[in-house]
C-alpha cells in the first residue's frame, strides 16, 4: 500500500485519496460527516488536500470537537 502522507503524495493524489476513501457511492444522505458538523468530505479534508495537515491530525481534531460537543 502506498503512503498517504503529504510528503509522499501530490495534490492530485490527495484529492483522489479523499474522493475514493469517503465516497460511499450512495450520495450525501448516507454520509455521517454532514449531520455531525463536518460538512462535505472535500471541505472537511481541505487542509490535507492543500498539504497543510495530515489526515490523522484532521481526524483527531474532528473527534475532539464531537466529544466536547
BELDAWO-V922886 format. One record per residue. N is the residue number from 0. RES is the residue in one small letter. PSI is psi in whole degrees, -180 to 180 (* if undefined). NEAR is the number of other C-alpha atoms within 8 Angstrom. D_CENTER is the distance of its C-alpha to the mean C-alpha in Angstrom with 1 decimal. Layout:
n:res:psi:near:d_center
N:RES:PSI:NEAR:D_CENTER
N:RES:PSI:NEAR:D_CENTER
//
This chain:
n:res:psi:near:d_center
0:x:134:2:18.4
1:x:145:3:17.2
2:x:144:6:15.4
3:x:8:8:11.7
4:x:150:7:12.7
5:x:-43:11:12.8
6:x:-20:4:16.6
7:x:5:7:16.7
8:x:158:10:14.8
9:x:167:7:15.5
10:x:-44:9:13.4
11:x:-40:6:14.2
12:x:-40:8:13.1
13:x:-39:13:9.6
14:x:-44:9:9.4
15:x:-39:8:10.9
16:x:-48:9:8.7
17:x:-46:13:5.6
18:x:-48:10:8.6
19:x:-37:7:10.4
20:x:-34:6:8.2
21:x:-2:7:7.3
22:x:108:9:10.5
23:x:-14:7:13.2
24:x:-7:4:15.8
25:x:3:7:17.4
26:x:172:8:16.0
27:x:-28:6:14.3
28:x:-15:6:17.0
29:x:4:7:15.8
30:x:131:8:12.2
31:x:-10:7:12.4
32:x:-47:10:9.5
33:x:-50:10:12.1
34:x:-11:7:15.1
35:x:7:8:13.6
36:x:7:6:13.1
37:x:-24:11:9.3
38:x:-165:10:10.2
39:x:152:8:8.8
40:x:-39:11:5.3
41:x:-37:8:6.6
42:x:-46:8:7.8
43:x:-40:10:5.4
44:x:21:11:3.6
45:x:-42:8:7.3
46:x:-32:10:8.7
47:x:-48:13:7.1
48:x:-40:11:8.4
49:x:-5:7:11.4
50:x:23:9:12.1
51:x:-34:7:12.4
52:x:145:9:10.3
53:x:158:11:9.3
54:x:-44:8:6.3
55:x:-40:6:9.1
56:x:-43:8:10.1
57:x:-43:12:7.2
58:x:-42:8:7.6
59:x:-46:8:11.3
60:x:-41:8:11.5
61:x:-47:9:9.9
62:x:-38:8:12.4
63:x:-39:8:15.1
64:x:-38:8:15.0
65:x:-42:8:15.4
66:x:-43:6:18.3
67:x:-29:5:20.0
68:x:*:4:19.6
//
